C-alpha cells in the first residue's frame, strides 16, 4: 500500500440531516486519503455549510457543484462522474452521505484491493440505529440478495451475477477512465451493480467483500421509508436481463416467500398430509424455513445491535418477496424530488450480446 493515494467522491443533495458522521469519519482518516471531493447537486438545507465547516479544518475537503444534468443521466451517477473528472489519486472511493467510516477504513479498503488483486471492489456495511420494525423487515430484503447473488466474499462469480455496494465502492482511477467512468451506469438506479457487472464483463477483476467492521450506515428514517426506497433498485433491473429478473423473482417466491404461507395453510387445515406429495410439500417447506432461520447467524455481524425484530425477521419473508415482485414490475423515474428523462437501459447481458465493448458504444 506504500505510495497509494485515494480520492473520495461523495455525492450530496440535501443531506444535512445525516451526513455529519460521514464527514467527521472521513476527516479522521489518515493516509492514503489524499482528498475528499464533495459533489453537491443544488442542496438547499445546509449541506453546503456543513461541508464548508469541515473544509475549514481539513484542507483535503473540496466542495464541487456538479454541472447541469445532461439528458439520460440519473443525478447521483452524474455527480460521481463530475467527481471522477476532478480526482487526482490512484484510487477513487465512492461513498454515500449515510456512510459512517470507522478509523482506518480508507487504508483497509485499499489494502484489501491490492492484496487480493482487485481493480474494483466494494464492501457491505454494518447497519446501525435501526428500529424494531426496521430490523423485522430489512433482513428479509437483504436475504433475497444473498439467495440471488451469494454472500459478500464469493470469489469469481459470473460477471452478470456480481454484487456491489455504492456506499463504499473503490476503483482504480485509470480503470474507470479507460471505460468511460460512470457513464456505463448513467441511466441506472442500481448504478453500483450496473457498473461492477459491466466492468466484470469487460475483464476487470471485480470483488465484493464484507465491510461490516469498516463502516456503518443509518440509511432510513423508518420502516416505511425503507419499504419505498429499497424498491428503487431492489430488483437490480438495470443490471439484470428481463428474463433473469423474473427467474429470480420466481426463485425468491418459492424458496423464501411461500414456505411460511404453506406451513400456515397446513396449520389451519387448508392443506392436509394425506399423500406422499403433500408430505413432501410439508417437509420441503419446513426445511426451507429452517435454512432461512439459520441464515440469521450469517447476518449477525451485519447489524450493530439485534432486537427481537431481527430474530423474528424470517416472518416478514412473504413481504420481502412481494416487494421484489413490485420492484420488478415497475421502474422508478424520480429521486429526491427530481424526475429524470431516462430510456430503458439494456442490462449487462443484453449489452454484451449487442457487442457494447467500449465507452463509445454506450453513448
Buried (B, 14 or more C-beta within 10 A) or exposed (E): EEEBBBBBBBBBBBBBEBBBBBBEBBBBBEBBBBBBBBBBBBBEEBBBEBBEEBBEEBEBBBBBEBEEBEEBBBBBBBBBBBBBBEBEBBBBBBBBBBBBBBEBBBBBBBBBBBEEEBBBBBBBBBBBEBBEBBBBBBBBBBBBBBBBBBBBEBEEBEBBBBBBBBBBBBBBBEBBBBBBBBBBBBBBBBBBBBBBBBBBBBEBBBBBBBBBEBBBBBBBEEBEEBBEBBBBBBBBBBBBBBEBBBEBBEBBBBBBBBBBBBBEBBEEEEBEEEEEEEEEBBEBBBEBBEEBEEBBEEBEEBBBEBBEBBBBBBBBBBBBBEBBBEBBEEBBEEBEEBEBEBEEBBBBBBBBEEEBEEBEEBE
